């Protein structure tokens, strides 16, 4: 059983602990009071200043001199693109002038160059005129045989593999005329053969039926 002195000592220890907690609580309350006061000040400032805000339109908002100076550094006339010599910042309507369209022409004796194009390589829809043969267009397909007349297979510059073909789309007058002559000659030969065969048949008939 604890003696009176031991009880007195325990009470003293408890009192010391209570006083320490009381002091800590006072410090915490003081900090809380400071935070509350600071919040009240901030709230008052916000409430008062918001009432003074004007809803300014974008066009009327002030731009600082520093912002304007930085903007002008990037909007010099020399840095602006032009169309037909007219800068894009004039506010005037842009006139895009037409120009004559030209087609690449290749001599007939250089037709083999269509198979080994240089960079930039032809792409789908490119066109050229080949002397005596006509207008060719480029296709990224390999459907036709290379006949050295109506089709030329192009090889890739880097790999050397076939990657497209030049196909005759509008024959030249010379090409058409040459083919018509060939057809006409063949027709004449056929007619001569028929005439000769007919004459032989008539002669043979006459020999056996006279």
ZALUMMAR-150085 format. One record per atom (N, C-alpha, C, O): residue number from 1; atom name; x, y, z. Coordinates in steps of 0.2 Angstrom, whole numbers, plus 5000, padded with zeros to 4 digits. Example, Ala and Ser with C-alpha at 12.3 -4.5 7.8 and 13.67 -1.06 7.14 Angstrom:
2
1/N/5066/4972/5039
1/CA/5062/4978/5039
1/C/5066/4984/5039
1/O/5071/4983/5042
2/N/5064/4989/5035
2/CA/5068/4995/5036
2/C/5064/5000/5039
2/O/5067/5006/5040
This chain:
210
1/N/5004/4994/5000
1/CA/5000/5000/5000
1/C/5004/5006/5000
1/O/5009/5007/5004
2/N/5003/5011/4995
2/CA/5007/5017/4994
2/C/5007/5021/5001
2/O/5001/5022/5004
3/N/5012/5024/5002
3/CA/5013/5029/5008
3/C/5010/5036/5006
3/O/5009/5037/5000
4/N/5009/5040/5011
4/CA/5007/5047/5009
4/C/5012/5050/5005
4/O/5010/5054/5001
5/N/5018/5049/5007
5/CA/5023/5053/5003
5/C/5023/5051/4995
5/O/5024/5055/4991
6/N/5022/5044/4994
6/CA/5022/5042/4987
6/C/5016/5045/4984
6/O/5017/5047/4978
7/N/5011/5046/4987
7/CA/5005/5049/4984
7/C/5006/5056/4982
7/O/5004/5058/4977
8/N/5009/5059/4987
8/CA/5011/5066/4986
8/C/5016/5067/4980
8/O/5015/5072/4976
9/N/5021/5063/4979
9/CA/5025/5063/4973
9/C/5022/5062/4967
9/O/5023/5065/4962
10/N/5017/5057/4967
10/CA/5013/5056/4961
10/C/5009/5061/4959
10/O/5008/5063/4953
11/N/5006/5065/4964
11/CA/5002/5070/4962
11/C/5006/5076/4959
11/O/5004/5080/4955
12/N/5012/5077/4962
12/CA/5017/5082/4959
12/C/5018/5081/4952
12/O/5019/5085/4948
13/N/5020/5074/4951
13/CA/5022/5072/4944
13/C/5016/5074/4939
13/O/5017/5077/4934
14/N/5010/5072/4941
14/CA/5004/5073/4937
14/C/5003/5081/4936
14/O/5001/5083/4931
15/N/5004/5085/4941
15/CA/5003/5092/4941
15/C/5008/5095/4936
15/O/5006/5099/4932
16/N/5014/5092/4936
16/CA/5019/5095/4931
16/C/5017/5093/4924
16/O/5017/5097/4919
17/N/5014/5087/4923
17/CA/5012/5085/4916
17/C/5006/5089/4914
17/O/5006/5091/4908
18/N/5001/5091/4919
18/CA/4995/5095/4917
18/C/4997/5102/4915
18/O/4995/5105/4910
19/N/5002/5104/4919
19/CA/5004/5111/4917
19/C/5008/5111/4910
19/O/5007/5116/4906
20/N/5012/5106/4909
20/CA/5015/5106/4902
20/C/5010/5106/4896
20/O/5011/5109/4891
21/N/5005/5101/4897
21/CA/5000/5101/4892
21/C/4996/5107/4891
21/O/4994/5109/4886
22/N/4995/5111/4897
22/CA/4991/5117/4897
22/C/4995/5122/4893
22/O/4992/5126/4889
23/N/5002/5122/4894
23/CA/5006/5127/4891
23/C/5006/5126/4883
23/O/5005/5130/4879
24/N/5006/5119/4881
24/CA/5006/5117/4874
24/C/4999/5119/4871
24/O/4999/5122/4865
25/N/4994/5118/4875
25/CA/4987/5120/4872
25/C/4987/5128/4871
25/O/4984/5130/4866
26/N/4990/5132/4876
26/CA/4990/5139/4875
26/C/4994/5141/4869
26/O/4991/5145/4865
27/N/4999/5138/4867
27/CA/5003/5139/4861
27/C/4999/5137/4855
27/O/4999/5141/4850
28/N/4996/5132/4855
28/CA/4992/5130/4849
28/C/4986/5134/4848
28/O/4985/5136/4842
29/N/4983/5137/4854
29/CA/4978/5141/4853
29/C/4980/5148/4850
29/O/4977/5151/4846
30/N/4986/5150/4852
30/CA/4989/5156/4850
30/C/4990/5156/4842
30/O/4988/5160/4838
31/N/4993/5150/4840
31/CA/4994/5149/4833
31/C/4987/5149/4829
31/O/4987/5152/4823
32/N/4982/5146/4832
32/CA/4976/5145/4828
32/C/4973/5152/4828
32/O/4970/5154/4823
33/N/4973/5156/4833
33/CA/4971/5163/4833
33/C/4974/5167/4827
33/O/4971/5171/4824
34/N/4981/5166/4827
34/CA/4985/5170/4822
34/C/4982/5168/4815
34/O/4981/5172/4810
35/N/4981/5161/4814
35/CA/4979/5159/4807
35/C/4972/5161/4805
35/O/4970/5163/4800
36/N/4968/5161/4811
36/CA/4961/5164/4810
36/C/4961/5171/4808
36/O/4957/5174/4803
37/N/4965/5175/4811
37/CA/4966/5182/4810
37/C/4968/5183/4803
37/O/4966/5188/4799
38/N/4973/5179/4801
38/CA/4976/5180/4794
38/C/4971/5178/4789
38/O/4970/5182/4783
39/N/4967/5173/4790
39/CA/4962/5171/4785
39/C/4956/5177/4785
39/O/4954/5178/4779
40/N/4955/5180/4791
40/CA/4950/5185/4790
40/C/4952/5191/4786
40/O/4949/5194/4783
41/N/4959/5192/4787
41/CA/4962/5198/4783
41/C/4962/5197/4776
41/O/4960/5201/4772
42/N/4964/5190/4774
42/CA/4964/5188/4767
42/C/4956/5188/4764
42/O/4955/5191/4758
43/N/4952/5186/4768
43/CA/4945/5186/4766
43/C/4942/5193/4764
43/O/4939/5194/4759
44/N/4944/5197/4769
44/CA/4942/5204/4768
44/C/4945/5208/4762
44/O/4941/5211/4759
45/N/4951/5206/4761
45/CA/4955/5209/4755
45/C/4951/5206/4749
45/O/4950/5210/4744
46/N/4950/5200/4748
46/CA/4947/5197/4742
46/C/4940/5200/4741
46/O/4938/5202/4736
47/N/4936/5200/4747
47/CA/4929/5203/4746
47/C/4929/5210/4744
47/O/4925/5212/4739
48/N/4934/5214/4746
48/CA/4934/5221/4744
48/C/4936/5222/4737
48/O/4934/5226/4734
49/N/4942/5218/4736
49/CA/4945/5219/4729
49/C/4941/5217/4723
49/O/4941/5219/4718
50/N/4937/5211/4725
50/CA/4933/5208/4719
50/C/4928/5213/4717
50/O/4926/5213/4712
51/N/4925/5217/4722
51/CA/4920/5222/4721
51/C/4923/5227/4716
51/O/4919/5231/4713
52/N/4929/5228/4716
52/CA/4932/5233/4712
52/C/4935/5231/4705
52/O/4937/5235/4701
53/N/4934/5224/4704
53/CA/4936/5222/4697
53/C/4931/5224/4692
53/O/4925/5223/4692
54/N/4934/5226/4686
54/CA/4930/5228/4680
54/C/4931/5223/4675
54/O/4936/5220/4673
55/N/4925/5220/4672
55/CA/4925/5215/4667
55/C/4927/5218/4660
55/O/4923/5220/4656
56/N/4934/5219/4659
56/CA/4936/5223/4653
56/C/4936/5218/4647
56/O/4938/5212/4648
57/N/4934/5221/4642
57/CA/4934/5217/4636
57/C/4941/5215/4633
57/O/4945/5219/4635
58/N/4942/5209/4630
58/CA/4948/5207/4628
58/C/4952/5213/4624
58/O/4958/5214/4624
59/N/4948/5216/4619
59/CA/4951/5221/4615
59/C/4953/5227/4619
59/O/4958/5231/4617
60/N/4951/5228/4625
60/CA/4953/5234/4629
60/C/4958/5233/4635
60/O/4960/5237/4638
61/N/4960/5226/4635
61/CA/4965/5225/4640
61/C/4971/5227/4639
61/O/4974/5227/4633
62/N/4975/5230/4644
62/CA/4981/5233/4643
62/C/4987/5227/4642
62/O/4987/5222/4645
63/N/4991/5228/4637
63/CA/4997/5224/4635
63/C/5003/5228/4638
63/O/5004/5233/4636
64/N/5007/5224/4641
64/CA/5013/5228/4644
64/C/5018/5229/4638
64/O/5018/5226/4633
65/N/5022/5234/4639
65/CA/5027/5236/4634
65/C/5032/5230/4633
65/O/5034/5229/4627
66/N/5034/5226/4638
66/CA/5038/5221/4637
66/C/5035/5215/4633
66/O/5039/5213/4628
67/N/5029/5214/4634
67/CA/5025/5209/4629
67/C/5025/5212/4622
67/O/5026/5208/4618
68/N/5024/5218/4621
68/CA/5024/5221/4614
68/C/5030/5221/4611
68/O/5031/5219/4605
69/N/5036/5222/4615
69/CA/5042/5222/4612
69/C/5044/5215/4610
69/O/5047/5214/4605
70/N/5043/5210/4614
70/CA/5044/5203/4613
70/C/5040/5201/4607
70/O/5043/5197/4602
71/N/5034/5203/4606
71/CA/5030/5201/4600
71/C/5033/5204/4594
71/O/5033/5200/4589
72/N/5035/5210/4594
72/CA/5038/5213/4588
72/C/5044/5210/4586
72/O/5046/5210/4580
73/N/5048/5207/4590
73/CA/5054/5204/4588
73/C/5053/5198/4584
73/O/5057/5196/4579
74/N/5047/5195/4584
74/CA/5045/5189/4580
74/C/5040/5191/4574
74/O/5039/5186/4570
75/N/5038/5197/4574
75/CA/5034/5199/4568
75/C/5037/5204/4564
75/O/5034/5209/4562
76/N/5043/5204/4563
76/CA/5047/5208/4558
76/C/5044/5206/4551
76/O/5043/5201/4549
77/N/5044/5212/4547
77/CA/5042/5210/4540
77/C/5046/5205/4536
77/O/5044/5201/4532
78/N/5053/5205/4538
78/CA/5058/5200/4535
78/C/5056/5193/4537
78/O/5058/5189/4533
79/N/5052/5192/4542
79/CA/5051/5185/4544
79/C/5044/5183/4542
79/O/5042/5177/4543
80/N/5040/5188/4538
80/CA/5034/5186/4536
80/C/5034/5183/4529
80/O/5038/5185/4525
81/N/5030/5178/4528
81/CA/5029/5175/4521
81/C/5026/5180/4517
81/O/5022/5184/4519
82/N/5027/5179/4510
82/CA/5024/5183/4505
82/C/5021/5178/4500
82/O/5023/5173/4499
83/N/5016/5181/4497
83/CA/5013/5178/4491
83/C/5013/5182/4485
83/O/5010/5188/4485
84/N/5017/5180/4480
84/CA/5018/5185/4474
84/C/5021/5191/4476
84/O/5019/5197/4473
85/N/5025/5191/4481
85/CA/5029/5197/4483
85/C/5025/5201/4488
85/O/5027/5207/4490
86/N/5019/5200/4490
86/CA/5014/5203/4494
86/C/5014/5200/4501
86/O/5012/5195/4502
87/N/5017/5204/4507
87/CA/5017/5202/4513
87/C/5010/5200/4516
87/O/5005/5203/4514
88/N/5010/5195/4520
88/CA/5003/5193/4523
88/C/5000/5197/4528
88/O/4994/5196/4530
89/N/5004/5202/4530
89/CA/5001/5207/4536
89/C/4998/5213/4533
89/O/4997/5218/4537
90/N/4997/5214/4527
90/CA/4995/5220/4524
90/C/4987/5221/4525
90/O/4985/5227/4525
91/N/4984/5215/4526
91/CA/4976/5216/4526
91/C/4973/5216/4520
91/O/4967/5216/4519
92/N/4977/5216/4514
92/CA/4974/5216/4507
92/C/4973/5209/4505
92/O/4976/5204/4508
93/N/4968/5209/4500
93/CA/4967/5202/4497
93/C/4973/5200/4494
93/O/4977/5203/4490
94/N/4974/5193/4494
94/CA/4980/5190/4491
94/C/4978/5188/4484
94/O/4973/5185/4483
95/N/4982/5190/4479
95/CA/4981/5188/4472
95/C/4986/5182/4471
95/O/4992/5184/4470
96/N/4984/5176/4469
96/CA/4988/5171/4467
96/C/4988/5170/4460
96/O/4983/5168/4457
97/N/4993/5173/4456
97/CA/4994/5173/4449
97/C/4995/5166/4446
97/O/4998/5162/4449
98/N/4992/5165/4441
98/CA/4993/5158/4437
98/C/4999/5159/4433
98/O/5001/5164/4431
99/N/5002/5153/4432
99/CA/5008/5153/4428
99/C/5007/5147/4423
99/O/5004/5143/4424
100/N/5011/5148/4417
100/CA/5011/5143/4412
100/C/5013/5136/4415
100/O/5018/5136/4418
101/N/5009/5131/4413
101/CA/5011/5124/4415
101/C/5015/5121/4409
101/O/5014/5122/4403
102/N/5021/5118/4412
102/CA/5026/5115/4407
102/C/5027/5108/4409
102/O/5026/5106/4415
103/N/5028/5104/4404
103/CA/5029/5097/4405
103/C/5036/5095/4403
103/O/5039/5098/4398
104/N/5039/5091/4407
104/CA/5046/5089/4405
104/C/5046/5085/4399
104/O/5042/5081/4397
105/N/5051/5086/4394
105/CA/5051/5083/4388
105/C/5058/5079/4388
105/O/5063/5081/4390
106/N/5057/5073/4385
106/CA/5063/5069/4384
106/C/5063/5067/4377
106/O/5058/5065/4374
107/N/5070/5067/4374
107/CA/5071/5065/4367
107/C/5070/5057/4367
107/O/5071/5053/4371
108/N/5068/5055/4361
108/CA/5066/5048/4360
108/C/5073/5044/4361
108/O/5072/5038/4364
109/N/5078/5046/4359
109/CA/5085/5042/4360
109/C/5087/5042/4367
109/O/5091/5038/4369
110/N/5084/5046/4372
110/CA/5085/5046/4379
110/C/5079/5042/4383
110/O/5079/5043/4389
111/N/5075/5039/4379
111/CA/5069/5036/4383
111/C/5071/5031/4388
111/O/5068/5029/4393
112/N/5077/5028/4388
112/CA/5080/5023/4393
112/C/5081/5026/4400
112/O/5081/5023/4405
113/N/5081/5033/4400
113/CA/5082/5036/4406
113/C/5076/5036/4410
113/O/5076/5037/4416
114/N/5070/5035/4407
114/CA/5064/5034/4411
114/C/5065/5028/4416
114/O/5061/5028/4421
115/N/5069/5023/4415
115/CA/5070/5017/4419
115/C/5074/5019/4425
115/O/5074/5015/4430
116/N/5078/5024/4424
116/CA/5083/5026/4430
116/C/5083/5033/4432
116/O/5087/5037/4430
117/N/5077/5035/4435
117/CA/5076/5042/4437
117/C/5081/5044/4442
117/O/5083/5040/4446
118/N/5082/5050/4442
118/CA/5086/5053/4448
118/C/5082/5056/4453
118/O/5076/5058/4451
119/N/5085/5058/4459
119/CA/5081/5061/4464
119/C/5079/5069/4462
119/O/5084/5072/4459
120/N/5074/5071/4463
120/CA/5068/5068/4466
120/C/5064/5063/4461
120/O/5063/5065/4456
121/N/5063/5057/4464
121/CA/5060/5052/4460
121/C/5053/5054/4458
121/O/5050/5058/4462
122/N/5050/5052/4452
122/CA/5043/5053/4450
122/C/5039/5050/4455
122/O/5040/5045/4458
123/N/5033/5053/4456
123/CA/5028/5051/4460
123/C/5021/5050/4456
123/O/5021/5052/4451
124/N/5016/5046/4459
124/CA/5010/5045/4456
124/C/5007/5051/4453
124/O/5006/5056/4456
125/N/5005/5051/4447
125/CA/5002/5057/4443
125/C/5007/5061/4439
125/O/5005/5065/4436
126/N/5014/5060/4440
126/CA/5018/5064/4436
126/C/5018/5063/4429
126/O/5015/5057/4427
127/N/5019/5068/4425
127/CA/5018/5067/4418
127/C/5024/5070/4414
127/O/5028/5074/4417
128/N/5026/5067/4408
128/CA/5031/5070/4404
128/C/5029/5068/4396
128/O/5025/5064/4395
129/N/5032/5072/4392
129/CA/5031/5070/4385
129/C/5038/5067/4382
129/O/5043/5070/4383
130/N/5037/5061/4379
130/CA/5042/5058/4376
130/C/5042/5059/4368
130/O/5037/5057/4365
131/N/5047/5061/4365
131/CA/5047/5063/4358
131/C/5045/5057/4354
131/O/5047/5051/4355
132/N/5040/5058/4349
132/CA/5038/5054/4344
132/C/5033/5049/4347
132/O/5029/5045/4344
133/N/5033/5048/4354
133/CA/5028/5043/4357
133/C/5022/5046/4360
133/O/5017/5044/4359
134/N/5023/5052/4364
134/CA/5017/5055/4367
134/C/5018/5056/4374
134/O/5023/5057/4377
135/N/5012/5057/4377
135/CA/5011/5059/4384
135/C/5011/5053/4389
135/O/5007/5049/4388
136/N/5016/5053/4393
136/CA/5016/5047/4398
136/C/5015/5050/4405
136/O/5016/5055/4407
137/N/5011/5045/4409
137/CA/5010/5047/4416
137/C/5013/5041/4420
137/O/5013/5036/4418
138/N/5015/5043/4426
138/CA/5018/5039/4431
138/C/5013/5036/4436
138/O/5009/5039/4439
139/N/5014/5029/4437
139/CA/5010/5025/4441
139/C/5014/5021/4446
139/O/5019/5018/4443
140/N/5012/5020/4452
140/CA/5016/5016/4457
140/C/5013/5009/4457
140/O/5012/5006/4462
141/N/5012/5007/4451
141/CA/5010/5000/4450
141/C/5015/4996/4445
141/O/5018/5000/4441
142/N/5014/4990/4445
142/CA/5019/4986/4440
142/C/5014/4981/4436
142/O/5016/4975/4436
143/N/5009/4984/4433
143/CA/5004/4979/4429
143/C/5006/4978/4422
143/O/5003/4973/4419
144/N/5010/4982/4419
144/CA/5011/4981/4412
144/C/5018/4979/4410
144/O/5023/4980/4414
145/N/5019/4975/4405
145/CA/5026/4974/4403
145/C/5030/4980/4400
145/O/5027/4984/4396
146/N/5036/4980/4401
146/CA/5040/4985/4398
146/C/5042/4984/4391
146/O/5046/4979/4390
147/N/5039/4987/4386
147/CA/5039/4986/4379
147/C/5044/4991/4376
147/O/5044/4991/4369
148/N/5047/4996/4379
148/CA/5051/5001/4376
148/C/5047/5006/4372
148/O/5050/5009/4367
149/N/5041/5006/4372
149/CA/5037/5010/4368
149/C/5031/5013/4372
149/O/5030/5019/4371
150/N/5027/5009/4375
150/CA/5021/5011/4378
150/C/5021/5011/4386
150/O/5017/5013/4390
151/N/5027/5007/4388
151/CA/5028/5006/4395
151/C/5035/5006/4397
151/O/5039/5002/4394
152/N/5037/5010/4402
152/CA/5044/5010/4404
152/C/5044/5009/4412
152/O/5041/5013/4416
153/N/5047/5003/4414
153/CA/5047/5002/4422
153/C/5053/5006/4425
153/O/5059/5005/4423
154/N/5052/5010/4430
154/CA/5057/5014/4433
154/C/5059/5010/4439
154/O/5056/5006/4443
155/N/5066/5011/4441
155/CA/5069/5008/4446
155/C/5071/5013/4452
155/O/5072/5018/4450
156/N/5070/5010/4458
156/CA/5071/5015/4464
156/C/5079/5017/4464
156/O/5083/5013/4463
157/N/5080/5023/4465
157/CA/5087/5026/4465
157/C/5091/5022/4470
157/O/5097/5021/4469
158/N/5088/5021/4476
158/CA/5092/5018/4482
158/C/5093/5010/4481
158/O/5098/5007/4481
159/N/5087/5007/4480
159/CA/5087/5000/4480
159/C/5088/4997/4474
159/O/5090/4991/4473
160/N/5087/5000/4468
160/CA/5087/4997/4462
160/C/5081/4993/4460
160/O/5081/4990/4455
161/N/5076/4992/4464
161/CA/5070/4988/4463
161/C/5065/4992/4459
161/O/5064/4998/4460
162/N/5061/4988/4455
162/CA/5056/4992/4452
162/C/5051/4995/4457
162/O/5049/4991/4461
163/N/5049/5001/4455
163/CA/5044/5004/4460
163/C/5038/5008/4456
163/O/5034/5011/4460
164/N/5038/5008/4450
164/CA/5033/5011/4446
164/C/5034/5011/4439
164/O/5039/5008/4436
165/N/5029/5013/4435
165/CA/5029/5013/4428
165/C/5027/5019/4424
165/O/5022/5022/4427
166/N/5030/5021/4419
166/CA/5028/5026/4415
166/C/5024/5023/4409
166/O/5026/5019/4406
167/N/5017/5025/4409
167/CA/5013/5022/4404
167/C/5010/5028/4399
167/O/5009/5033/4401
168/N/5010/5026/4393
168/CA/5008/5030/4387
168/C/5000/5031/4388
168/O/4996/5027/4388
169/N/4998/5038/4389
169/CA/4991/5039/4389
169/C/4989/5043/4384
169/O/4983/5043/4382
170/N/4993/5047/4380
170/CA/4990/5051/4374
170/C/4996/5050/4369
170/O/5001/5053/4369
171/N/4994/5046/4364
171/CA/4999/5045/4359
171/C/5001/5051/4355
171/O/4996/5055/4354
172/N/5007/5052/4353
172/CA/5009/5057/4348
172/C/5007/5056/4341
172/O/5005/5050/4339
173/N/5006/5061/4337
173/CA/5004/5060/4330
173/C/5008/5055/4327
173/O/5006/5051/4323
174/N/5015/5056/4328
174/CA/5020/5052/4324
174/C/5019/5044/4326
174/O/5019/5040/4322
175/N/5017/5043/4332
175/CA/5016/5036/4335
175/C/5010/5033/4331
175/O/5009/5028/4329
176/N/5004/5038/4331
176/CA/4998/5035/4328
176/C/4999/5034/4321
176/O/4996/5029/4318
177/N/5002/5039/4318
177/CA/5003/5038/4310
177/C/5007/5032/4309
177/O/5005/5028/4304
178/N/5012/5031/4313
178/CA/5016/5025/4311
178/C/5012/5018/4312
178/O/5013/5014/4308
179/N/5008/5018/4317
179/CA/5004/5012/4318
179/C/4999/5011/4313
179/O/4997/5006/4311
180/N/4996/5017/4311
180/CA/4991/5017/4305
180/C/4994/5014/4299
180/O/4991/5011/4295
181/N/5001/5016/4298
181/CA/5004/5014/4292
181/C/5005/5006/4292
181/O/5005/5003/4287
182/N/5007/5004/4298
182/CA/5008/4997/4299
182/C/5002/4993/4298
182/O/5002/4988/4294
183/N/4996/4996/4300
183/CA/4990/4992/4299
183/C/4988/4993/4292
183/O/4985/4988/4289
184/N/4989/4998/4289
184/CA/4987/4999/4282
184/C/4991/4994/4278
184/O/4989/4991/4273
185/N/4998/4994/4279
185/CA/5002/4989/4275
185/C/5000/4982/4276
185/O/5000/4978/4272
186/N/4998/4980/4283
186/CA/4996/4973/4284
186/C/4990/4972/4280
186/O/4989/4967/4277
187/N/4985/4977/4280
187/CA/4979/4976/4276
187/C/4980/4975/4269
187/O/4977/4971/4266
188/N/4985/4979/4266
188/CA/4986/4979/4259
188/C/4989/4972/4257
188/O/4987/4969/4252
189/N/4994/4970/4262
189/CA/4996/4963/4261
189/C/4991/4958/4261
189/O/4991/4953/4257
190/N/4987/4958/4266
190/CA/4981/4954/4266
190/C/4977/4954/4260
190/O/4975/4949/4257
191/N/4975/4960/4258
191/CA/4971/4960/4252
191/C/4975/4957/4245
191/O/4971/4954/4241
192/N/4981/4959/4245
192/CA/4985/4956/4239
192/C/4985/4948/4240
192/O/4984/4945/4235
193/N/4986/4946/4246
193/CA/4985/4938/4247
193/C/4979/4935/4245
193/O/4978/4930/4241
194/N/4973/4939/4247
194/CA/4966/4937/4245
194/C/4965/4937/4237
194/O/4963/4932/4234
195/N/4968/4942/4234
195/CA/4967/4943/4227
195/C/4971/4938/4224
195/O/4968/4935/4219
196/N/4977/4936/4226
196/CA/4981/4931/4223
196/C/4978/4924/4224
196/O/4978/4920/4219
197/N/4975/4923/4230
197/CA/4972/4917/4231
197/C/4966/4916/4227
197/O/4964/4910/4224
198/N/4962/4921/4226
198/CA/4956/4921/4222
198/C/4958/4920/4214
198/O/4955/4916/4211
199/N/4963/4923/4212
199/CA/4965/4922/4205
199/C/4967/4915/4204
199/O/4966/4912/4199
200/N/4971/4912/4209
200/CA/4973/4905/4208
200/C/4967/4900/4208
200/O/4967/4896/4204
201/N/4962/4902/4212
201/CA/4956/4898/4212
201/C/4952/4898/4206
201/O/4950/4893/4203
202/N/4952/4904/4203
202/CA/4948/4905/4197
202/C/4952/4901/4191
202/O/4949/4898/4187
203/N/4958/4902/4191
203/CA/4962/4899/4186
203/C/4962/4891/4186
203/O/4961/4888/4181
204/N/4962/4889/4193
204/CA/4961/4882/4194
204/C/4955/4879/4192
204/O/4954/4874/4189
205/N/4949/4883/4193
205/CA/4943/4881/4191
205/C/4942/4881/4184
205/O/4939/4876/4181
206/N/4945/4886/4180
206/CA/4944/4886/4173
206/C/4948/4880/4170
206/O/4945/4878/4165
207/N/4953/4878/4173
207/CA/4957/4872/4170
207/C/4953/4866/4170
207/O/4953/4862/4166
208/N/4950/4865/4176
208/CA/4946/4859/4177
208/C/4939/4859/4174
208/O/4936/4853/4174
209/N/4936/4865/4172
209/CA/4929/4865/4170
209/C/4928/4867/4163
209/O/4923/4869/4161
210/N/4934/4869/4160
210/CA/4933/4871/4153
210/C/4933/4865/4148
210/O/4932/4866/4142
